Amino acid sequence: MNVFDFAMEMEDSGYEYYSDLARTSS
């Protein structure tokens, strides 16, 4: 499972956080 899949799973509570995390990781 990658960060994008995880973000989609938690889109209700952590989407913005993990989306930003993915952006900084790219």
N, C-alpha and C positions, 0 to 999 in steps of 0.2 A: 504493500500500500504506500503510495507516494503522498506528498503533502497536499496535492490538489484533490485526491480522492478523500483524504481525511477532512479537508475543508468542506467538501460537499456533504460529507456525513454530518458535520457539525455546523452546517451553514446557519443554524438558528442561533448558536451561542458563540461561535469562534470564527466565522467566515472571514470577517474583516481582518482579524489578527493573523490567521494563517495565510490569507491572500497577501498581506503585507510581508509576511515572513518569506513567502515564495518569491515575491518581487525582489527582496534583498538577496535571496539565494541565487537568483538567475544571473 
